[in-house]
Amino acid sequence: MPELLLELFSEEIPARLQRRAAEDLKKAVTNALVEAGLVYEGAKAFATPRRLALTVSGLPARSPDTREEKKGPKVGAPQPAIDGFLRSAGLTSIEQAKVASDAKKGDFYVALIEKPGADAVALLSAILPKVMADFPWAKSMRWGAGSFNWVRPLRAITATFGTDNDEPVIVPFALAGIEAGQTTFGHRFLAPVAIRVKRFDDYLVALERAKVVLDSDRRKDIIRTDADHLAFAQGLSIIEDEGLLEEVAGLVEWPNVMMGSFDAEFLKLPEEVIIATIRANQKCFCLRDGAGKLAPNFIIIANTIPADGGALVVAGNERVIHARLSDAAFFYQGDLAIPLEHGLPKLEDMVFHAKLGSQFAMVQRLVNLAAEIAPLVGADVEKTKRAAMLAKADLVTGMVGEFPELQGLMGRYYASAQGEPAEIAQALEMHYKPLGPSDRVPNEPVSIAVALADKLNVLSGFWSIDEKPTGSRDPFALRRAALGVIRIISENGLKFPLQVEPDLLAFFHDRLKVSLRDAGARHDLVDAVIAADSNDILQIVQRAEALSSLLASEDGANLLAGYRRAANILAAEEKKDGKAYAGAVDTGALKLPEETALAFAVDAVHAAVAAAVAGDDYKGAMSELATLRAPVDAFFEAVLVNDADPAVRENRLHLLAGLRDTMHLVADFGKVAG
């Protein structure tokens, strides 16, 4: 069957946009093909710095004929309804429709719409320019006198359609003054001549010969493997950086790995500063020696094969990196000369948010909140206040101004160098954490107190001005802040009830549900242990874990069945009687041994469960509930709840209410699915 080859050849596409653009191209084209009746077998998309490419295999030569029955209005319907039906069905007269009958609805009109298939090339010539015109680039541009937008100026379009055995047909269309053809170009420097291609297989081979690796994942593998081998030969190892690897793979079409070095004197700088400098300015990888220390070397990924073996490229990168590290050393020494607290007045000139004031105002609130939190997490109050006061001071340093991603970390370095206690210095770095699901969580009391205060300060502030995340929008990373609070509390086992407004508490509940579900918890079990006023994160997590363990056991599963039976009976009888049953059980009115056994079991378990819950022993509470399985089973085997004697019936309903309420001490079992 025929295949489509499409290549959009342009000036350099920003690396960060390439992978998404390739997926968007595949999705847009294949969706349009299916909509046009051209069902395909497979599709692959690719991106390099200068091209987006797509191959779609197993396409038919034309779309199939279609036959569709369109239901219309009833016979005798008003003329406007008839006219609308004729227009939508493409008919000129109602006589062209047939009449069908329905036993309930009577006679109605039906139009038989037959559409002949269309030639695939003709369909493609309409589909492809529309896809390109509507392409969802994050940023695009126009050039020349045209009105067409693309990420960078287009230079050529390849669009061929055909089988392996035939000369392919060029899909006829034009965009930005460029006619589609079958001519592409190789590497800008190593093989810049035009290349004529027919279909994907020869296109791929031709590009390889012209020093272009089409597949970005293959370019990444080449870079990774060659860099590892080069480093190993020198007794070094690459510092892994998946984001940088993705970026440099989008900067080169024919990767060539080389190694450079810098003055070992710069190793006196914090290694994070060196790595950030080399990464940001030259897109180079840093290395470690056999002892795990930062080495005075770096890996360069070039997009050429230098005639001199790379000496000129390496020397050029070394000069730039030396200059940038010299700048970093200047910033670092300048920052060290000024005590962190001397930078605090400058925070008054930094607006945090128009409605929340300056960074200094936020720091003042942070200090007060951290002081309140410190005793609750076992932190020294004065050290916590000091750490909170200095937490944002590095924002005005030269180094953080140059590399904002180092905020907090540089605060730790400067605080340590200036003689601050270790707990305070550590808190300056850790108060931002965790920044994501794989990031470290603060585990030292002062760091915990400041980190919790920082996140709660931001959340309560934005809630107070009604700036909350909506849909996918979360410009102030409030979801991340809430998840950070949850992780700090749960992973440190903190008894730390959240004292926040109900709306913000509900937001925490939503984030906690996401967190627990991501960790594998069943959504219904999470709902079962969260009440509207649940403000103890650790308690919710422990209840969910304990409930999951209980229901995974045979006793738990059977007890749940008994609970549902009891709850259903209670709901039906309370509705019928117009009152709730929650009174004490009259032991003198118990008639059968099975109901007596259940009554005494419920009383004993209720007390034991209440004590376990009070002691935060939720596994113990669930274990106590599990002992009810046998008396509950026996009760429903032998006892008729709706006894003819009204007093006996009411007493038994009180007993079931006692069972329900006992189980509700740890979770709302009514929300458990299954």
KEVEX-438704 format. One record per residue (C-alpha): residue number from 1; z negated, y, x. Coordinates in steps of 0.5 Angstrom, whole numbers, plus 2048, in hexadecimal, padded with zeros to 3 digits. Layout:
% KEVEX-438704
     i     z     y     x
   NUM     Z     Y     X
...
This chain:
% KEVEX-438704
     i     z     y     x
     1   800   800   800
     2   801   807   802
     3   7FC   80B   806
     4   7FB   813   806
     5   7FA   816   80D
     6   7F7   81D   80D
     7   7F5   822   813
     8   7F3   829   812
     9   7F4   82C   819
    10   7F0   832   81B
    11   7ED   837   820
    12   7E6   834   822
    13   7E1   832   81C
    14   7DA   833   81D
    15   7D7   82D   81F
    16   7D1   82E   819
    17   7D7   82D   814
    18   7DB   828   816
    19   7D7   822   814
    20   7D6   825   80D
    21   7DD   827   80C
    22   7E0   820   80E
    23   7DC   81D   808
    24   7DE   823   803
    25   7E5   822   805
    26   7E5   81A   804
    27   7E1   81B   7FD
    28   7E5   821   7FA
    29   7EC   81D   7FC
    30   7EA   816   7F9
    31   7E7   819   7F3
    32   7ED   81D   7F2
    33   7F1   817   7F3
    34   7ED   812   7EE
    35   7EE   818   7E9
    36   7F5   818   7EA
    37   7F5   810   7E9
    38   7F6   80F   7F0
    39   7F1   809   7F2
    40   7F0   808   7F9
    41   7ED   802   7FD
    42   7EA   806   803
    43   7E9   80D   806
    44   7E6   810   80C
    45   7E5   817   80F
    46   7E5   81A   816
    47   7E3   820   819
    48   7E4   823   820
    49   7E3   82B   822
    50   7EB   82C   820
    51   7EC   827   81B
    52   7EA   824   814
    53   7EE   81E   813
    54   7EE   819   80D
    55   7F1   812   80C
    56   7F1   80F   805
    57   7F4   808   805
    58   7F7   803   7FF
    59   7FA   809   7FB
    60   7FF   807   7F6
    61   806   80A   7F6
    62   805   80D   7EF
    63   7FF   80E   7EA
    64   7FF   809   7E4
    65   802   80A   7DD
    66   7FC   80B   7D8
    67   7FC   80A   7D1
    68   7F6   80E   7CD
    69   7F4   80E   7C6
    70   7F1   815   7C4
    71   7EC   815   7BE
    72   7EE   81B   7B9
    73   7EB   81E   7B3
    74   7EA   81A   7AC
    75   7F0   81A   7A8
    76   7F0   820   7A3
    77   7EC   824   7A8
    78   7ED   82C   7A8
    79   7F3   82E   7AB
    80   7F0   832   7B1
    81   7ED   82B   7B3
    82   7F4   828   7B3
    83   7F7   82D   7B7
    84   7F2   82C   7BC
    85   7F3   825   7BD
    86   7FA   826   7BD
    87   7F9   82B   7C3
    88   7F5   826   7C7
    89   7F9   820   7C6
    90   7FF   823   7C8
    91   803   822   7C1
    92   807   827   7BD
    93   806   824   7B6
    94   801   81F   7B3
    95   806   81A   7B1
    96   806   818   7B8
    97   7FF   816   7B7
    98   7FD   80F   7B4
    99   7F7   80E   7AF
   100   7F2   80A   7B0
   101   7EC   807   7AC
   102   7E5   806   7AD
   103   7E0   803   7A8
   104   7DB   808   7A8
   105   7DF   80F   7AA
   106   7E5   80D   7A6
   107   7EC   80F   7A8
   108   7ED   813   7AF
   109   7F3   815   7B3
   110   7F5   812   7BA
   111   7F9   815   7BF
   112   7FD   810   7C4
   113   7FD   814   7CB
   114   802   811   7D0
   115   802   814   7D7
   116   807   811   7DC
   117   805   810   7E3
   118   807   815   7E8
   119   809   814   7EF
   120   803   814   7F4
   121   807   819   7F9
   122   808   81E   7F3
   123   800   81D   7F1
   124   7FE   81E   7F9
   125   802   825   7F9
   126   7FE   828   7F4
   127   7F7   824   7F6
   128   7F7   826   7FD
   129   7F8   82E   7FD
   130   7F3   82E   7F7
   131   7EE   82A   7FB
   132   7EF   82F   801
   133   7EF   835   7FD
   134   7E8   833   7FA
   135   7E5   830   800
   136   7DD   832   800
   137   7DD   835   807
   138   7D6   838   808
   139   7DA   83E   80C
   140   7E1   83F   80C
   141   7E6   844   80E
   142   7ED   847   80D
   143   7F2   849   812
   144   7F8   84C   812
   145   7FB   84F   80C
   146   7FA   849   807
   147   7F4   848   802
   148   7F3   841   804
   149   7EC   83F   807
   150   7EA   83A   80C
   151   7E4   839   811
   152   7E9   83B   816
   153   7F0   83D   817
   154   7F5   837   815
   155   7FA   835   81A
   156   7FD   82F   817
   157   7FD   82A   811
   158   7FF   823   812
   159   800   81F   80B
   160   804   819   80B
   161   804   813   806
   162   807   80C   807
   163   806   805   808
   164   806   802   80F
   165   80D   800   80F
   166   811   806   80D
   167   812   80D   80F
   168   80C   811   80C
   169   80E   817   807
   170   80B   81D   809
   171   807   820   803
   172   80A   827   801
   173   805   82C   801
   174   804   833   804
   175   7FD   837   806
   176   7FC   83D   80A
   177   804   83D   80B
   178   803   836   80E
   179   808   831   80C
   180   805   82A   80C
   181   808   825   811
   182   807   820   816
   183   805   824   81C
   184   7FE   824   81F
   185   7FC   826   826
   186   7F7   823   82B
   187   7F2   826   830
   188   7F3   82D   830
   189   7F3   82D   838
   190   7F4   826   83A
   191   7FA   824   835
   192   7FC   82A   831
   193   803   828   830
   194   805   826   828
   195   805   81F   826
   196   809   81C   820
   197   805   817   81C
   198   806   812   816
   199   800   80F   814
   200   7F9   80E   816
   201   7F9   809   81B
   202   7FE   80C   81F
   203   7FB   813   81E
   204   7F5   810   821
   205   7F8   80D   827
   206   7FC   813   828
   207   7F6   818   828
   208   7F2   813   82D
   209   7F8   814   832
   210   7F8   81B   831
   211   7F0   81B   833
   212   7ED   81C   82C
   213   7E8   817   829
   214   7E8   818   822
   215   7E2   814   820
   216   7DC   819   821
   217   7D7   813   821
   218   7DB   810   826
   219   7DB   816   82A
   220   7D3   816   829
   221   7D3   80F   82C
   222   7D8   811   832
   223   7D3   817   834
   224   7CD   813   833
   225   7CF   80D   837
   226   7D2   811   83D
   227   7CC   815   83D
   228   7C7   810   83D
   229   7CB   80C   843
   230   7CC   813   847
   231   7C4   814   846
   232   7C3   80D   848
   233   7C7   80D   84E
   234   7C2   813   850
   235   7BC   810   84E
   236   7BB   814   848
   237   7BB   813   841
   238   7BE   818   83B
   239   7B9   81C   836
   240   7BC   819   830
   241   7BE   81F   82B
   242   7C2   81C   825
   243   7C3   823   823
   244   7C6   826   829
   245   7CA   81F   82A
   246   7CD   821   823
   247   7CF   828   825
   248   7D2   826   82C
   249   7D6   821   829
   250   7D9   826   824
   251   7DB   82B   82A
   252   7DF   826   82E
   253   7E5   822   82C
   254   7E5   81E   833
   255   7DE   81E   835
   256   7DD   81E   83D
   257   7D6   81D   83F
   258   7D3   820   846
   259   7CD   822   849
   260   7CA   828   84B
   261   7C3   82B   84E
   262   7BF   831   84E
   263   7B9   834   853
   264   7B3   82F   853
   265   7AF   835   853
   266   7B1   836   84C
   267   7AD   830   84A
   268   7A6   834   84A
   269   7A9   837   844
   270   7A6   833   83D
   271   7AB   82D   83D
   272   7AD   82F   835
   273   7AF   836   838
   274   7B4   833   83D
   275   7B7   82E   838
   276   7B7   833   832
   277   7BB   838   837
   278   7C0   833   83A
   279   7C1   830   833
   280   7C2   837   830
   281   7C6   83A   835
   282   7CB   835   838
   283   7CA   82F   833
   284   7C8   82A   839
   285   7C3   824   839
   286   7BD   824   83D
   287   7BA   81E   841
   288   7B4   81B   843
   289   7B2   818   849
   290   7AF   811   84A
   291   7A8   813   849
   292   7AA   817   843
   293   7AA   81E   845
   294   7B0   823   844
   295   7B5   822   849
   296   7B9   828   84C
   297   7BF   826   84A
   298   7C3   826   843
   299   7C9   823   840
   300   7D0   827   83E
   301   7D5   824   839
   302   7DB   827   83B
   303   7E2   827   837
   304   7E6   826   83D
   305   7E8   822   843
   306   7E7   827   849
   307   7EC   826   84F
   308   7E6   827   854
   309   7E2   822   850
   310   7DE   827   84D
   311   7DB   82B   852
   312   7DD   832   84F
   313   7DA   830   848
   314   7D4   82E   84B
   315   7D3   834   850
   316   7D4   838   84A
   317   7CF   835   845
   318   7CA   835   84B
   319   7CB   83D   84C
   320   7CA   83E   844
   321   7C4   83A   844
   322   7C1   83D   84A
   323   7C2   844   847
   324   7BF   841   840
   325   7B9   83E   843
   326   7B8   844   848
   327   7B7   848   841
   328   7B3   843   83E
   329   7AE   843   844
   330   7AE   84B   843
   331   7AC   84A   83C
   332   7A7   845   83E
   333   7A3   849   843
   334   7A4   84F   83F
   335   7A1   84C   839
   336   79B   849   83D
   337   799   850   840
   338   797   852   839
   339   792   84F   835
   340   794   84C   82F
   341   78F   850   82A
   342   792   856   82D
   343   799   854   829
   344   795   854   823
   345   796   85C   821
   346   79E   85A   821
   347   79D   856   81C
   348   79C   85C   817
   349   7A3   85D   818
   350   7A6   857   816
   351   7A7   856   80F
   352   7A5   84F   80D
   353   7A8   850   805
   354   7A9   857   802
   355   7A4   855   7FC
   356   79F   851   801
   357   79E   856   807
   358   79F   856   80E
   359   79E   850   813
   360   797   853   815
   361   795   853   80D
   362   796   84C   80D
   363   792   84B   813
   364   78C   84E   810
   365   78D   84A   80A
   366   78E   844   80E
   367   787   845   812
   368   783   846   80C
   369   786   840   809
   370   785   83C   80F
   371   77E   83E   810
   372   77D   83B   809
   373   780   834   80A
   374   77D   833   811
   375   777   830   80F
   376   77A   82C   80A
   377   77E   828   80F
   378   779   828   815
   379   77B   82E   819
   380   778   833   81D
   381   778   83A   818
   382   778   83F   81E
   383   77E   83B   822
   384   782   83A   81C
   385   782   841   81A
   386   784   843   821
   387   789   83E   821
   388   78C   841   81A
   389   78C   848   81D
   390   790   846   823
   391   794   841   81F
   392   79A   846   81E
   393   799   84A   824
   394   79F   846   828
   395   7A4   849   823
   396   7A4   850   827
   397   7A5   84C   82E
   398   7AB   84D   832
   399   7AC   845   832
   400   7AC   844   82B
   401   7B0   84A   82A
   402   7B5   846   82E
   403   7B4   83F   82B
   404   7B1   840   824
   405   7B0   838   824
   406   7AB   839   829
   407   7A6   83C   825
   408   79F   839   825
   409   7A1   835   82B
   410   7A1   83B   82F
   411   79B   83E   82C
   412   797   837   82F
   413   79A   839   836
   414   798   840   836
   415   791   83E   833
   416   78F   839   838
   417   792   83D   83E
   418   78D   843   83B
   419   787   83F   83B
   420   786   83D   833
   421   783   837   832
   422   787   831   831
   423   786   830   829
   424   788   837   828
   425   78E   836   82D
   426   790   830   829
   427   78F   833   822
   428   794   838   824
   429   79A   833   825
   430   798   82E   820
   431   796   833   81A
   432   79E   833   818
   433   79E   82B   818
   434   7A0   827   815
   435   7A7   82A   815
   436   7AB   823   812
   437   7A9   81C   810
   438   7A9   81A   817
   439   7A6   820   81A
   440   79E   81F   81D
   441   799   821   818
   442   793   825   81B
   443   78D   820   81C
   444   787   825   81F
   445   783   829   81B
   446   785   830   81D
   447   78C   82E   81D
   448   78B   82B   816
   449   787   831   813
   450   78D   836   815
   451   793   832   813
   452   790   831   80C
   453   78E   838   80C
   454   795   83A   80E
   455   799   836   809
   456   794   838   803
   457   794   83F   805
   458   79C   83F   805
   459   79C   83B   7FE
   460   797   83F   7FB
   461   79A   845   7FD
   462   7A1   843   7FA
   463   79E   841   7F4
   464   79A   847   7F3
   465   7A1   84B   7F3
   466   7A4   846   7EF
   467   7A9   844   7F4
   468   7AA   83C   7F3
   469   7AF   837   7F5
   470   7B4   836   7F0
   471   7B9   830   7F0
   472   7BC   82F   7F7
   473   7BA   836   7F9
   474   7B4   837   7FE
   475   7B5   83D   803
   476   7AE   83D   805
   477   7AD   835   806
   478   7A7   835   801
   479   7A9   82E   7FF
   480   7A8   82C   807
   481   7A1   830   807
   482   79E   82C   801
   483   7A1   825   804
   484   79D   828   80A
   485   797   829   807
   486   797   822   804
   487   799   81E   80A
   488   793   822   80E
   489   78E   820   808
   490   790   819   807
   491   791   817   80F
   492   78B   81A   811
   493   787   817   80B
   494   784   81D   809
   495   780   81F   802
   496   783   825   801
   497   784   827   7FA
   498   789   82D   7F9
   499   787   833   7F6
   500   78D   836   7F3
   501   790   838   7ED
   502   793   833   7E8
   503   79A   835   7E9
   504   799   834   7F0
   505   795   82D   7EF
   506   79B   82B   7EB
   507   7A0   82C   7F1
   508   79B   828   7F5
   509   79B   823   7F1
   510   7A3   823   7F1
   511   7A3   823   7F8
   512   79E   81D   7F9
   513   7A2   819   7F4
   514   7A8   81A   7F8
   515   7A4   818   7FE
   516   7A1   812   7FB
   517   7A8   80F   7F9
   518   7AB   810   7FF
   519   7A5   80C   802
   520   7A7   807   7FD
   521   7A2   808   7F8
   522   7A4   806   7F1
   523   7A6   80D   7ED
   524   7A2   80A   7E7
   525   79C   809   7EB
   526   79C   810   7EE
   527   79C   813   7E7
   528   796   80E   7E5
   529   791   811   7EA
   530   793   818   7E9
   531   790   81C   7E4
   532   792   823   7E2
   533   78B   826   7E6
   534   78B   821   7EC
   535   78A   825   7F2
   536   788   820   7F7
   537   78E   81E   7FB
   538   78B   818   7FF
   539   788   815   7F8
   540   78F   815   7F5
   541   792   812   7FB
   542   78C   80D   7FB
   543   78C   80B   7F4
   544   794   80A   7F4
   545   793   805   7FA
   546   78D   801   7F6
   547   791   801   7F0
   548   797   7FE   7F3
   549   793   7F9   7F6
   550   78F   7F7   7F0
   551   796   7F6   7EC
   552   799   7F2   7F1
   553   794   7ED   7F0
   554   794   7E8   7EA
   555   78D   7EA   7E8
   556   790   7F2   7E8
   557   796   7F0   7E4
   558   792   7EC   7DF
   559   78D   7F1   7DE
   560   793   7F6   7DD
   561   796   7F2   7D7
   562   78F   7F2   7D4
   563   78E   7F9   7D5
   564   795   7FA   7D1
   565   793   7F6   7CC
   566   78C   7F9   7CB
   567   78F   800   7CB
   568   795   7FF   7C6
   569   78F   7FC   7C1
   570   78B   802   7C2
   571   791   807   7C1
   572   793   803   7BB
   573   78C   803   7B8
   574   78A   80A   7BA
   575   791   80D   7B7
   576   790   809   7B0
   577   788   80B   7B0
   578   789   812   7B2
   579   784   812   7B7
   580   782   810   7BE
   581   77E   80A   7C0
   582   77A   80B   7C6
   583   773   80A   7C4
   584   76E   805   7C7
   585   76E   7FE   7C5
   586   769   7FB   7C1
   587   767   7F5   7C5
   588   763   7F2   7BE
   589   76A   7F2   7BB
   590   76E   7EE   7C0
   591   76F   7E7   7BC
   592   773   7E3   7C1
   593   771   7E1   7C8
   594   778   7E4   7CB
   595   777   7EB   7C8
   596   76F   7EB   7CB
   597   772   7E8   7D2
   598   777   7EE   7D2
   599   772   7F3   7D0
   600   76D   7F2   7D5
   601   773   7F1   7DA
   602   775   7F8   7D8
   603   76E   7FB   7D9
   604   76D   7F8   7E0
   605   774   7FA   7E2
   606   774   801   7DF
   607   76E   802   7E3
   608   770   7FF   7EA
   609   777   803   7E9
   610   774   809   7E8
   611   76F   808   7EE
   612   775   806   7F2
   613   77A   80C   7F0
   614   774   811   7F2
   615   774   80E   7F9
   616   77B   80F   7F9
   617   77C   807   7FA
   618   782   806   7F6
   619   784   7FF   7F8
   620   77D   7FD   7F6
   621   77E   800   7F0
   622   784   7FC   7EF
   623   781   7F6   7F1
   624   77B   7F7   7EC
   625   781   7F8   7E6
   626   784   7F1   7E8
   627   77E   7EE   7E6
   628   77F   7F0   7DF
   629   786   7EB   7DF
   630   782   7E5   7DD
   631   77E   7E8   7D7
   632   783   7EC   7D4
   633   788   7E6   7D4
   634   782   7E2   7D1
   635   781   7E7   7CC
   636   788   7E8   7C9
   637   789   7E0   7C9
   638   783   7E0   7C4
   639   781   7E6   7C1
   640   785   7E9   7BB
   641   784   7F1   7BC
   642   786   7F3   7B5
   643   780   7EF   7B1
   644   77F   7EF   7AA
   645   778   7F2   7AB
   646   779   7F9   7AC
   647   773   7FA   7B0
   648   775   7F4   7B5
   649   77C   7F7   7B5
   650   77A   7FE   7B7
   651   775   7FB   7BD
   652   77B   7F7   7C0
   653   77F   7FD   7C0
   654   779   801   7C3
   655   779   7FB   7C8
   656   781   7FC   7CA
   657   780   803   7CB
   658   77A   802   7D0
   659   77F   7FD   7D4
   660   785   803   7D3
   661   780   808   7D6
   662   77D   804   7DB
   663   784   803   7DE
   664   786   80A   7DD
   665   780   80C   7E2
   666   785   80A   7E8
   667   78C   80B   7E5
   668   790   80C   7DE
   669   792   805   7DD
   670   796   807   7D7
   671   79B   80B   7DC
   672   79D   804   7E0
   673   7A4   801   7DF
   674   7A6   7FA   7DE
